[in-house]
Amino acid sequence: MDEKTIPLGFENAFKRMVVAALGGSAFFLVLYSVFPPEFESHWMGALYAFSNLAILGLFLQFAPQSKLKWIIIGLQFSFVTTFIPISWYFVIEAWREHWTLVESFPPILPFIVVSSAMVILLMNVNRLPYYIVGSWFLIAIPVVTYLFFHPVELTSPRGLEFLFAFGPASVFFVLVVPYQMTFANKYHRMLTLLQRARDEADRDYVTDLRNQRGLEEWAKHVSIKTRSMVLLARIDNFSHLKKEYGHDASDRLLVEFSSRLRIVYQGGHVLAKYRENEFLIVLVNPDIDETENVADDFHSWLSATGYKDIGDESVAVNIGVSSIGTFEQFDDLVDQANQALDNIKEQGGAPVQFYVESVSTRVQSATT
């Protein structure tokens, strides 16, 4: 399971689920502190649940959304494991005749039923319902088996409560889980189609690079303290090539141009189709000593001859390069790259222009 398969709106429901479970376990810890239980297992079970949920709550509060799947797995583990050791402890000791099960078994049956049903209904991701059913039967089978071999306890009011609770509930799980898994599979297929539609909306249909919307979506998941640098590459003679060779040839040129973009830089980066003939390259945590070489590499690859459908004509590529800043300044970095690119068009010079160089050039021009 990853963040793309988490149902829509699930995160808020999940937070409420953790808070509710944490409140329930905290209530029992307080209760057992004021009224100490006869068996320490009661208190230890509540402490185990509360500790797990408290840790999960902290992770849920401070961890990024990409870690949600691990928090969900942690909650699943807590639900599956909380009641099994406690139940086995009392069943084993009852078989050893240290006590009667119906008198000593803790009042956790409603929590087992409610938590199991809630998890199956709300957390229908992957194969979790089968794990919940497995944990249910790991509790139900030992208890019911013990009662059948101890008819005196079976016919007592609490013995009949155990029998009817575990019996019909077991049938409920057997009947509901296959349906719930079928529903979950259909729901996940729907989410997959929805995600695919979102991905297509975030992509330029010609080059399959991110469009401006896709760039904005990507930027939402990047820490504002991340260092970055922006390169803005423009095909300066694109209008001429499009007029000379036609619309289809110009589209194929853009496809080949974007293919070259993908193979230049091996570090962390993202590519986007910015305007009709402009492409944005965002370098993530770039090496400051390599920035000039990286910009030159992009220009060399992109302006090299050999493009199909345009004969022997070359592609005139200009690249504006921003300074290095944090992602909090991303819009400013894009403006810097755009200014550097415009400076090439206005004043000529090298086809790769850094923002600092464009500013200094303007200052020199103004003073002369």
N, C-alpha and C positions, 0 to 999 in steps of 0.2 A: 504494500500500500504506500502511496506517496501523496503529496499534497493535491495532485490532480484528481485522485480518486476519493477524496474526502467530500462527503455530500455537502451541498450548498447550505449555508446557515448552520453547519454542524458545530463550528467552533464555539459559538455562543451557547448552544445547547449543551455542549461538552463542559464548558465552564460552569454552567449551572448544576450539572450533574456532579462535578467534583465538589462544588461548594455544599450541595445537599448531603453528599456522602460524608464530607468532612464534618459537617455539623452533627450528623447522626453519630459518628464515632466519638466526637468530642462530648456529646451528651452522655454517652455510656461511660466515658472516662471519668467525668464529673460524678455520675451516679455511683460508680464503683469506688470512687474516692470517699464519698460521703457514707455510702453503705457498702462496706467491703464484702465482696461475694464469698460464698463458701469455698469455691474453687478458683485458684489463681488463673486458670486457663481463660476464665471470663475476661479478667482484666488484661491478660496478655494478648488476647484476640483483639480487644478494642484498641490497645496500644499499637499493635501491628498495623491495623487498618488506618488509624489516625496518622502514624508516622509516614506510611506510604503516601497517603493522600496529601499530607502537608508538603512533602517533597514535590509531589506532582503539581500542587498548587503554585509553589514557588517557580518551578520550571515554566508552568503555563503563563505566569505573570511576566517573566523576564526573558524567556527564550524566544527566538524568532519563530515566525510561523512555519518555516521549513522544518523545525524540530517537532511540530505538533504530532507527527506520526509516532515518534518515540514516546511522547507523553501518553498517547492513546494506548500504545502497547503496555506501558507501565500500569495504566488503570485496568486494562484487561487482565494483566497478571494479578493485580490486587483482588479483583472480583473473583477470579478463578481459584486463588489459593487461600483466601481469608478463612473460609468456613470448613474446608476439608480437614485440616489437622485437628481443629476443635472437635468436630463430629467424630472423627476416628478415635480421638482420645477417650471420649465418653463411651463409645461403643466397645472399645477394647477393655476398658476397665469394668464395664457391665458384664462382658463375657467372663472376666476374671472374678466376678461376683464381689467386687468391691462396693458396688451399689446397684440400684435398679435404674435402668435407663430412663424410664418415664418420669422418675422423681428428680434425676440429676441432670438430664440433658438441658442445656441453657436455653433461654427463650429467644433463639435466633431463627427459628423456622420462618416467621414472617419476612425477615430480612433476606433469607435465602431465596424465598419465592419471589419477592418484589425485585430484588437486584437481578436475579436471573432473567425474569420476564422483561425488565426494563432494558437490560443490555441487549437481549435478542431483538426487541422491537426498535430500539434507537440506534444501536451500534452495529447495524447490518453491513459491516465491511469485512471483506475477505471471508475466512472460514471461522470467525469468532463464534457464531452461534453454536457450531459443533463443539467447540471447546467448552462453552458454557453448559451444553447438554451433557458433555462428558463429566464435568465437575459435579453437575446435579446428580447423575447416577452414581458417582463415587461416594456421594453422601447418602442417597436414597437406598441403594442396594444393601449396604451394611446395616442401616437402621431397620429396614423392613425385614431383612433376613433374621436379625436378632429377635424381633418381635414375634415372628412366626414360630421360632423355637422357644419362646417364652409366652405362652398363651395367656397367662395371668396378667402380664403387663399389656399384651395386645388388646385385651378386652376392657382395660381400664379406660377412663375418659381420655386421658392424654395419649394412650396407645392408639385408640381409634382416630384421634386427631392426626397423629403421625401417619397412620395408614391411609386415611382419606386424602391428606395433603400430598403425600408422596405419590400415591397411586394415580388419581386423576391428573395431577400436575405432570407426572411423567408422560401420560398419554397426550396431554396438551403439547408438551415439548416435541414429542415424536411427530405429531400431526402438523404443528405450526412451523417448525424449523425448515422443512423442505420448501414450503410455500414462501417463507420469509427469504430464503436464499434465492429462490426464483425471482421474487420481487426485487431483491438487492441486485441481482445480476442485470435485470432489465434497467434498473435505476442507474447502475454504473455505465451501462451502454449508452444511456441517454446523456450522462455526464461526459462521456467520451466524445459523443457527437457535438455536444455543446462546447467542449474544450477545443475540438477541431475547428468549429466555426469561429471561436475567439482567435485561435492561432491564424486562421486565414484572414481575419479582419486586421490582424497585426502585421500582415506581410504584404509587400508589394507584389502584385500578381505577375509582373514580368520577370523580375530578378529573384524573387523569393527572399529578398532581404527584408529586414524590419522596415516598416514605414514609420512615419512620425508618431502615430498612435502606439505602434509596437515599441518604439524607443521610449516613450513615456511610461508604458507599462513595465518595461525592463528597469527603468530608473527607479521605480517605486520600491524595488527590492534590493537596492544598493545602499549601503550605509553612507550617510552624508559626510562621514569623515574619510571615505575612500579617496585616495589620490587618483587623478585622472588627467588626461590631456586629449584634446579634440583636434582631429585633422578633417578638414573639409576639402574634398577633391571635386574639381569641376572639369567636365569635358567642354573645353572652351569653344571648339568648332562643331559642337553637336548639331546646331541648327543647320549648318552648311551640309554636314554629312546626311542628315535626315532629308533635306531637300534634294540632295544629289542622288541618293541611293534608295530612298523610299522609306515608308513607315516600317515595313517588316524588317528591312535590313537594319534600321536603327534600333529596333527592339532586340534583334539578335546581337547587335553591338553592346547594348546594355547588359544582356545576359553574360556575354563573354567578359565584359568589364568587371561585373560583379564576381565572376568566377576567379579572375585574377586577384581581386581584392581579398578573397578568402585564403589565399595561399602565401601571402607576403609575410604576415606577422604571426609568430607562434605564441606570443604571450597572451595574457588576458585582455580581451578586447571585444567590442561589439560593432557590427556594421549595420548601416541603415541607408535606405534610399531617401534622400532628404528633399530634393526637388527633381524636376524632370531630368536634369543633366548634372546633379550634384549628389555626392555620397558622403555620409558622415562616418568617420572612424573614431571610436572612443577607446583609447588605450587605458586600461585599468592598472594602477600601480606601476607606471612605466619607470624604466631606469633613466634617470636624468642625463646620464652620460651617453646614452644610446639614442636619444630622441632625434638628433639631427640625422643619424644614419637610418633610422626607421623611416623618417619622412622621405629621404632620398630613395630608399628601397621601394617605397610605394610609388614614387614617381617613375622610377626606372621600369618597374613591372607594368605599370598602367599605360605608360606612353610608348612602350616598345611596339615595334611594328608586328604584323602578323595577324591582325584582326581579319576575320572572314568578311566577305561581302562588301568590303570597301576598297578593294583593289590595293594599290600601293600607297594610298593616302595614309598619313599618320594621324594618330589621335592626340590632339593638343590638350595636355592635362596640366592644370595648375592646382597647387595645394596650399591652403592656408592653415597654419599651425598655431594653436593657442599656447599659452603658458601652462604650467602644471599647477593645478589647484585641487581643492577638495570637491567632492561631488555636490556639496552644498552650493558651490558656485557654478554648477553645470551650465545654466543658461548664460552666464557671463563668459564661460569658456567657449561656448558656441558662437557668441557674438564676437569674441576675439578672433576665432578662426575665420569667421565671415569678413571681418574687417581686414585681416591679413590678405585674404583672397581678393577682396575688392581693391586693395592697394596694388596688387599685381596688375590688375586690369587698368587702373588709373595711371600708374607710373612705370609699368613695365619692369624689367629686371628679371631676376631668377624666377623660374616657375614654382619654386618652393619658397614660401615666405613665412617667417615666424612673426608672431604678434609683436614682440619687443622690437624686432627689426623694422616692422612697418611703422611703429610709433616713432622710433628714432629718425626714420627717413622723413616722416612728416615734419618733425621738429626742425631737421636740417633744412628742408624745403622752405619752411616758414621764416627761418632766420636769414635765408639768402634772398 
